[in-house]
């Protein structure tokens, strides 16, 4: 072989290191703190461990993830994988569990090396296993995982030759046996390969940053350089920071490689002024080209006062670079083109992703190339100069980021509708990741909570550090996000504030300050002014309920959610409360502690009576299912359920009949047990629909009555699907549960999964305490609410749906329609414009569609209120929902805007008079109808089912279970989805309206929803 070839000592990494181990066995190869490994020790330990891996089944061409902390043992493991003829994947122990699981799954690995099993593999094989040396340098040495535009990281399979051709006898990167190179880059990066193999492929020494240092800082670098480090690789961002903090850290360095992003001429100039002989190299290259594709040795004239950029230079040996146009042909000389790379460093493919491979790699003049997405121009000196991206990708802190992956991760948040991620540089030389986002309910998220959520799946550099909540993303003429407009908004948000919020001057004084603090908590940001429109600031319909309760509690007057919608600012709300008489309606805690049996609440009475008359009625129970993904500790899970039931008394309550009626009797937490059944899914394959499987597992729960007098209302079932998947199924009687309760239930379950951390204090008021309070206050509520309902419900409208049979339960039929996120956003905004919650727009759409299909002008629709009219009721699991009739008249005569306005006013007024239980209205008003009083159609905007992380490695994803039977004539419900869409469900009795009518109604709903969304 040509002795000037980089492969003169071998074309595989382990073969070159073996050459140095034979030549200088006692030379120090690795150092970390006080530990040191010679080349002979490194080679011998790696060879022994390779035998252990082979005995465990690792073969030539396999992928082996190595999940270990930075240490000499880690290097032994990586080298051992190569000795075994396999490909290593360095997995950062700090990676989010979801990302780690994805990488291991994608690798198809049968063996994963970790801190726990390292010693077992390092001990070698029970019997000697002679391993033949491998010679082919075109084999994959390692896999680098980079950001992917589809939302999933891409695994770049890099060949041995790629690393060697960059780091052995490369003219621009002088390395030899005297090189002492610091390894501090994150382990999965190609930067780690540069720092580790650069010295070891040249007989030098690699100094590993200590385990407890997540990154190198100026003080640490000074110590390391004093200890002998003379060669560095730094991302441009870190280089800038170190230069600004302490340029003297580079004293003693002889080789400095910089790159990953644009290199700042000003910072290079400062370093070269201090150290004129320092060899600085600007290196460019995506992971698909293995470490570097081009390099440029930076000279003083490259960074003079007039310089605006540093060239990315010329190709490294055995590398081809071409500039191509959009169609893949070569550009004309002097034109800007996309960089296409060929040669020995070219990635073999993307791991387990042939589609992405075919898209990124192509033939040019019969030679395989990779399209980088980077734009460049070739200058007259033969140097390439970077000119930006052909797509939206960029780098932050040296990490290549496809905004699509970050956006998809953010939009997996249950509250985020859409997002737009950009690179910003508000401070020169310090780029950061910024995102603008919208939410399903229009409310901004807590910044810390959003960052924590993103960090569960994204690398640290991919978590946005600047966040801006918008009511809607600006759109271009094509309907896509207008990135330029978003950037302007982000830059405006980043600008220093020129004025502060106006001080509170109303007579409420400290009350106003307290409420402003609570509004800031609701909105996820401080600084709301008393005169600011709360809904424009991001207040949601649920927040309006909470705020009304808090104002009532703080001021002692009765303020409703309808008042919040109408007044819209805190100062107007406080003025309104000041004009009202003090209320004697004290909160539920005013009745003191719970003692003995309690009466049923009015909501419970409805369900208790229904269960008495139609035992096992499907409408009386709630069946939930969650897919639990990850290694679930079932004993820990069962213990968490026990803590959860102990916290929420209603889940361990029975309802015996005593004298004149049933009562609530809370069982002791010591007596009540968690009835968790364990099952195993039959004949499951990866292609099975988990929801269908969950429905089959829960099927026997339907139609089985609950003996409410003797058993608590909760049944639980855990079904093992496979090692990484369980189905958690919940059956709970409706008299103890509602949609709000589901969120509390799952969030508290997640908290209870950490046994060493005590749960928050139980709610001050139990559900039994609420029932007593409701009974005590019912007279005053009725006095307030009844005059309103007598007025709006004077004449019940004629039923318009076909009469069903006399059976209380019939087969349930369901139709589904998806409403796009942008339509939902516009619809919500339209309802907000008219002072109503989003359900007002849903009611308007349902009313218009029913009017068109059934030819009626006047109708009444049913919806629900949360029933949690006091802040002390918010943390309680239980049934609080109350039915609300919404009458609509002359529907066909109203235009879209008028109909929206009518529904908004009707819903706001209904919320203002929502404390009186619906059954009390029926008793007081005595409507003369054989069917459901006032309405046959329910229209409900559901809460989005909670998605929680139960513990470090287990996620819970909701699965909607479809009841087989129903007594409802027609139910139209919208279920918010993670992407901001609505799943619009139309469910009905099979013996009611015809299939043709249902199909027609669903079609009209889709049309009317879009029509109403453009009403303003």
Secondary structure in CASP SS format (residue, H / E / C, confidence):
PFRMAT SS
TARGET T0000
AUTHOR 0000-0000-0000
METHOD secondary structure of the structure
MODEL  1
X C 1.00
X C 1.00
X C 1.00
X C 1.00
X C 1.00
X C 1.00
X C 1.00
X C 1.00
X C 1.00
X C 1.00
X C 1.00
X C 1.00
X H 1.00
X H 1.00
X H 1.00
X H 1.00
X H 1.00
X H 1.00
X H 1.00
X H 1.00
X H 1.00
X H 1.00
X H 1.00
X C 1.00
X C 1.00
X C 1.00
X C 1.00
X E 1.00
X E 1.00
X E 1.00
X E 1.00
X E 1.00
X C 1.00
X C 1.00
X E 1.00
X E 1.00
X E 1.00
X E 1.00
X H 1.00
X H 1.00
X H 1.00
X H 1.00
X H 1.00
X H 1.00
X H 1.00
X H 1.00
X H 1.00
X H 1.00
X H 1.00
X H 1.00
X H 1.00
X H 1.00
X H 1.00
X H 1.00
X H 1.00
X C 1.00
X C 1.00
X C 1.00
X C 1.00
X C 1.00
X C 1.00
X C 1.00
X E 1.00
X E 1.00
X E 1.00
X E 1.00
X E 1.00
X C 1.00
X C 1.00
X C 1.00
X C 1.00
X H 1.00
X H 1.00
X H 1.00
X H 1.00
X H 1.00
X H 1.00
X H 1.00
X H 1.00
X H 1.00
X H 1.00
X H 1.00
X H 1.00
X C 1.00
X C 1.00
X C 1.00
X E 1.00
X E 1.00
X E 1.00
X E 1.00
X C 1.00
X C 1.00
X C 1.00
X C 1.00
X C 1.00
X C 1.00
X H 1.00
X H 1.00
X H 1.00
X H 1.00
X H 1.00
X H 1.00
X H 1.00
X H 1.00
X H 1.00
X H 1.00
X H 1.00
X C 1.00
X C 1.00
X C 1.00
X C 1.00
X E 1.00
X E 1.00
X E 1.00
X C 1.00
X C 1.00
X C 1.00
X H 1.00
X H 1.00
X H 1.00
X H 1.00
X H 1.00
X C 1.00
X C 1.00
X C 1.00
X C 1.00
X C 1.00
X C 1.00
X C 1.00
X C 1.00
X C 1.00
X C 1.00
X C 1.00
X C 1.00
X C 1.00
X C 1.00
X C 1.00
X C 1.00
X C 1.00
X E 1.00
X E 1.00
X E 1.00
X E 1.00
X E 1.00
X E 1.00
X E 1.00
X C 1.00
X C 1.00
X C 1.00
X C 1.00
X C 1.00
X C 1.00
X C 1.00
X E 1.00
X E 1.00
X E 1.00
X E 1.00
X E 1.00
X E 1.00
X H 1.00
X H 1.00
X H 1.00
X H 1.00
X H 1.00
X H 1.00
X H 1.00
X H 1.00
X C 1.00
X C 1.00
X C 1.00
X C 1.00
X C 1.00
X C 1.00
X C 1.00
X C 1.00
X C 1.00
X C 1.00
X C 1.00
X C 1.00
X E 1.00
X E 1.00
X E 1.00
X E 1.00
X C 1.00
X C 1.00
X C 1.00
X C 1.00
X C 1.00
X C 1.00
X H 1.00
X H 1.00
X H 1.00
X H 1.00
X H 1.00
X H 1.00
X H 1.00
X H 1.00
X H 1.00
X H 1.00
X H 1.00
X C 1.00
X C 1.00
X C 1.00
X C 1.00
X E 1.00
X E 1.00
X E 1.00
X E 1.00
X C 1.00
X C 1.00
X C 1.00
X C 1.00
X C 1.00
X C 1.00
X C 1.00
X C 1.00
X C 1.00
X H 1.00
X H 1.00
X H 1.00
X H 1.00
X H 1.00
X H 1.00
X H 1.00
X H 1.00
X H 1.00
X C 1.00
X C 1.00
X C 1.00
X C 1.00
X E 1.00
X E 1.00
X E 1.00
X E 1.00
X E 1.00
X H 1.00
X H 1.00
X H 1.00
X H 1.00
X H 1.00
X H 1.00
X H 1.00
X H 1.00
X H 1.00
X H 1.00
X C 1.00
X H 1.00
X H 1.00
X H 1.00
X H 1.00
X C 1.00
X C 1.00
X C 1.00
X C 1.00
X E 1.00
X E 1.00
X E 1.00
X E 1.00
X E 1.00
X C 1.00
X C 1.00
X C 1.00
X C 1.00
X C 1.00
X H 1.00
X H 1.00
X H 1.00
X H 1.00
X H 1.00
X H 1.00
X H 1.00
X H 1.00
X H 1.00
X H 1.00
X C 1.00
X C 1.00
X C 1.00
X C 1.00
X E 1.00
X E 1.00
X E 1.00
X E 1.00
X E 1.00
X E 1.00
X C 1.00
X C 1.00
X H 1.00
X H 1.00
X H 1.00
X C 1.00
X C 1.00
X C 1.00
X C 1.00
X E 1.00
X E 1.00
X E 1.00
X E 1.00
X C 1.00
X C 1.00
X H 1.00
X H 1.00
X H 1.00
X H 1.00
X C 1.00
X C 1.00
X C 1.00
X C 1.00
X C 1.00
X C 1.00
X C 1.00
X C 1.00
X C 1.00
X E 1.00
X E 1.00
X E 1.00
X C 1.00
X C 1.00
X C 1.00
X E 1.00
X E 1.00
X E 1.00
X E 1.00
X E 1.00
X E 1.00
X C 1.00
X C 1.00
X C 1.00
X C 1.00
X C 1.00
X E 1.00
X C 1.00
X C 1.00
X C 1.00
X C 1.00
X C 1.00
X C 1.00
X E 1.00
X E 1.00
X E 1.00
X E 1.00
X E 1.00
X E 1.00
X E 1.00
X C 1.00
X C 1.00
X C 1.00
X C 1.00
X C 1.00
X E 1.00
X E 1.00
X C 1.00
X C 1.00
X C 1.00
X H 1.00
X H 1.00
X H 1.00
X H 1.00
X H 1.00
X H 1.00
X H 1.00
X E 1.00
X E 1.00
X E 1.00
X E 1.00
X C 1.00
X C 1.00
X E 1.00
X E 1.00
X E 1.00
X E 1.00
X E 1.00
X E 1.00
X E 1.00
X E 1.00
X E 1.00
X E 1.00
X E 1.00
X E 1.00
X C 1.00
X C 1.00
X C 1.00
X C 1.00
X C 1.00
X E 1.00
X E 1.00
X E 1.00
X E 1.00
X E 1.00
X E 1.00
X C 1.00
X C 1.00
X C 1.00
X C 1.00
X E 1.00
X E 1.00
X E 1.00
X C 1.00
X C 1.00
X E 1.00
X E 1.00
X E 1.00
X C 1.00
X H 1.00
X H 1.00
X H 1.00
X H 1.00
X H 1.00
X H 1.00
X H 1.00
X H 1.00
X H 1.00
X C 1.00
X C 1.00
X C 1.00
X C 1.00
X E 1.00
X E 1.00
X E 1.00
X E 1.00
X E 1.00
X E 1.00
X E 1.00
X E 1.00
X E 1.00
X E 1.00
X E 1.00
X E 1.00
X C 1.00
X C 1.00
X E 1.00
X E 1.00
X E 1.00
X E 1.00
X E 1.00
X E 1.00
X E 1.00
X E 1.00
X E 1.00
X E 1.00
X C 1.00
X C 1.00
X C 1.00
X C 1.00
X C 1.00
X C 1.00
X C 1.00
X H 1.00
X H 1.00
X H 1.00
X H 1.00
X H 1.00
X H 1.00
X H 1.00
X H 1.00
X H 1.00
X C 1.00
X C 1.00
X C 1.00
X C 1.00
X H 1.00
X H 1.00
X H 1.00
X C 1.00
X C 1.00
X C 1.00
X E 1.00
X E 1.00
X E 1.00
X E 1.00
X C 1.00
X C 1.00
X C 1.00
X C 1.00
X C 1.00
X E 1.00
X C 1.00
X C 1.00
X C 1.00
X C 1.00
X C 1.00
X E 1.00
X C 1.00
X H 1.00
X H 1.00
X H 1.00
X H 1.00
X H 1.00
X H 1.00
X H 1.00
X H 1.00
X H 1.00
X H 1.00
X H 1.00
X H 1.00
X C 1.00
X C 1.00
X C 1.00
X C 1.00
X C 1.00
X C 1.00
X C 1.00
X C 1.00
X C 1.00
X C 1.00
X C 1.00
X C 1.00
X C 1.00
X C 1.00
X C 1.00
X H 1.00
X H 1.00
X H 1.00
X H 1.00
X H 1.00
X H 1.00
X H 1.00
X H 1.00
X H 1.00
X H 1.00
X H 1.00
X H 1.00
X H 1.00
X H 1.00
X C 1.00
X C 1.00
X C 1.00
X C 1.00
X C 1.00
X C 1.00
X C 1.00
X C 1.00
X C 1.00
X C 1.00
X C 1.00
X C 1.00
X C 1.00
X C 1.00
X C 1.00
X C 1.00
X C 1.00
X H 1.00
X H 1.00
X H 1.00
X H 1.00
X H 1.00
X H 1.00
X H 1.00
X H 1.00
X H 1.00
X H 1.00
X H 1.00
X H 1.00
X H 1.00
X H 1.00
X H 1.00
X C 1.00
X C 1.00
X C 1.00
X C 1.00
X C 1.00
X H 1.00
X H 1.00
X H 1.00
X H 1.00
X H 1.00
X H 1.00
X H 1.00
X C 1.00
X C 1.00
X H 1.00
X H 1.00
X H 1.00
X H 1.00
X H 1.00
X H 1.00
X H 1.00
X H 1.00
X H 1.00
X H 1.00
X C 1.00
X C 1.00
X C 1.00
X C 1.00
X C 1.00
X C 1.00
X C 1.00
X C 1.00
X H 1.00
X H 1.00
X H 1.00
X H 1.00
X C 1.00
X C 1.00
X C 1.00
X C 1.00
X C 1.00
X C 1.00
X E 1.00
X E 1.00
X C 1.00
X C 1.00
X H 1.00
X H 1.00
X H 1.00
X H 1.00
X H 1.00
X H 1.00
X H 1.00
X H 1.00
X H 1.00
X H 1.00
X H 1.00
X H 1.00
X C 1.00
X C 1.00
X C 1.00
X C 1.00
X H 1.00
X H 1.00
X H 1.00
X E 1.00
X E 1.00
X E 1.00
X E 1.00
X E 1.00
X E 1.00
X E 1.00
X E 1.00
X E 1.00
X C 1.00
X C 1.00
X C 1.00
X C 1.00
X H 1.00
X H 1.00
X H 1.00
X H 1.00
X H 1.00
X H 1.00
X H 1.00
X H 1.00
X H 1.00
X H 1.00
X H 1.00
X H 1.00
X H 1.00
X H 1.00
X C 1.00
X H 1.00
X H 1.00
X H 1.00
X H 1.00
X E 1.00
X E 1.00
X C 1.00
X C 1.00
X E 1.00
X E 1.00
X C 1.00
X C 1.00
X E 1.00
X E 1.00
X E 1.00
X E 1.00
X E 1.00
X E 1.00
X C 1.00
X C 1.00
X C 1.00
X C 1.00
X C 1.00
X C 1.00
X C 1.00
X C 1.00
X C 1.00
X E 1.00
X E 1.00
X E 1.00
X E 1.00
X E 1.00
X C 1.00
X C 1.00
X C 1.00
X C 1.00
X C 1.00
X C 1.00
X C 1.00
X C 1.00
X C 1.00
X H 1.00
X H 1.00
X H 1.00
X H 1.00
X H 1.00
X H 1.00
X H 1.00
X H 1.00
X H 1.00
X H 1.00
X H 1.00
X H 1.00
X C 1.00
X C 1.00
X C 1.00
X C 1.00
X C 1.00
X C 1.00
X C 1.00
X C 1.00
X C 1.00
X C 1.00
X C 1.00
X C 1.00
X E 1.00
X E 1.00
X E 1.00
X E 1.00
X E 1.00
X E 1.00
X E 1.00
X E 1.00
X E 1.00
X C 1.00
X C 1.00
X E 1.00
X E 1.00
X E 1.00
X E 1.00
X E 1.00
X E 1.00
X E 1.00
X E 1.00
X E 1.00
X H 1.00
X H 1.00
X H 1.00
X C 1.00
X C 1.00
X H 1.00
X H 1.00
X H 1.00
X H 1.00
X H 1.00
X H 1.00
X H 1.00
X H 1.00
X H 1.00
X H 1.00
X H 1.00
X H 1.00
X H 1.00
X H 1.00
X C 1.00
X C 1.00
X C 1.00
X C 1.00
X C 1.00
X C 1.00
X C 1.00
X C 1.00
X C 1.00
X C 1.00
X C 1.00
X C 1.00
X C 1.00
X C 1.00
X H 1.00
X H 1.00
X H 1.00
X H 1.00
X H 1.00
X H 1.00
X H 1.00
X H 1.00
X H 1.00
X H 1.00
X H 1.00
X H 1.00
X H 1.00
X H 1.00
X H 1.00
X H 1.00
X H 1.00
X H 1.00
X H 1.00
X H 1.00
X H 1.00
X H 1.00
X H 1.00
X H 1.00
X H 1.00
X H 1.00
X C 1.00
X C 1.00
X C 1.00
X C 1.00
X C 1.00
X C 1.00
X C 1.00
X C 1.00
X C 1.00
X C 1.00
X C 1.00
X C 1.00
X C 1.00
X C 1.00
X C 1.00
X C 1.00
X C 1.00
X E 1.00
X E 1.00
X E 1.00
X E 1.00
X E 1.00
X E 1.00
X E 1.00
X E 1.00
X E 1.00
X E 1.00
X C 1.00
X H 1.00
X H 1.00
X H 1.00
X H 1.00
X H 1.00
X H 1.00
X H 1.00
X H 1.00
X H 1.00
X H 1.00
X H 1.00
X H 1.00
X H 1.00
X C 1.00
X C 1.00
X C 1.00
X C 1.00
X H 1.00
X H 1.00
X H 1.00
X H 1.00
X H 1.00
X H 1.00
X H 1.00
X H 1.00
X H 1.00
X H 1.00
X H 1.00
X H 1.00
X H 1.00
X H 1.00
X H 1.00
X H 1.00
X H 1.00
X C 1.00
X C 1.00
X C 1.00
X C 1.00
X E 1.00
X E 1.00
X E 1.00
X E 1.00
X E 1.00
X E 1.00
X E 1.00
X C 1.00
X C 1.00
X C 1.00
X C 1.00
X C 1.00
X H 1.00
X H 1.00
X H 1.00
X C 1.00
X C 1.00
X C 1.00
X C 1.00
X C 1.00
X C 1.00
X C 1.00
X C 1.00
X E 1.00
X E 1.00
X E 1.00
X E 1.00
X E 1.00
X E 1.00
X E 1.00
X C 1.00
X C 1.00
X H 1.00
X H 1.00
X H 1.00
X C 1.00
X C 1.00
X H 1.00
X H 1.00
X H 1.00
X H 1.00
X H 1.00
X H 1.00
X H 1.00
X H 1.00
X H 1.00
X H 1.00
X H 1.00
X H 1.00
X H 1.00
X H 1.00
X H 1.00
X H 1.00
X H 1.00
X C 1.00
X C 1.00
X C 1.00
X C 1.00
X C 1.00
X H 1.00
X H 1.00
X H 1.00
X H 1.00
X H 1.00
X H 1.00
X H 1.00
X H 1.00
X C 1.00
X C 1.00
X C 1.00
X C 1.00
X C 1.00
X C 1.00
X C 1.00
X C 1.00
X C 1.00
X C 1.00
X C 1.00
X E 1.00
X E 1.00
X E 1.00
X E 1.00
X E 1.00
X E 1.00
X C 1.00
X C 1.00
X C 1.00
X C 1.00
X C 1.00
X E 1.00
X E 1.00
X E 1.00
X E 1.00
X C 1.00
X C 1.00
X E 1.00
X E 1.00
X E 1.00
X E 1.00
X E 1.00
X E 1.00
X C 1.00
X C 1.00
X C 1.00
X C 1.00
X C 1.00
X E 1.00
X E 1.00
X C 1.00
X C 1.00
X C 1.00
X E 1.00
X E 1.00
X E 1.00
X E 1.00
X E 1.00
X E 1.00
X E 1.00
X C 1.00
X C 1.00
X C 1.00
X C 1.00
X C 1.00
X E 1.00
X E 1.00
X E 1.00
X E 1.00
X E 1.00
X E 1.00
X E 1.00
X E 1.00
X C 1.00
X C 1.00
X C 1.00
X C 1.00
X C 1.00
X H 1.00
X H 1.00
X H 1.00
X H 1.00
X H 1.00
X H 1.00
X H 1.00
X H 1.00
X H 1.00
X H 1.00
X H 1.00
X H 1.00
X H 1.00
X H 1.00
X H 1.00
X H 1.00
X H 1.00
X H 1.00
X H 1.00
X C 1.00
X C 1.00
X C 1.00
END
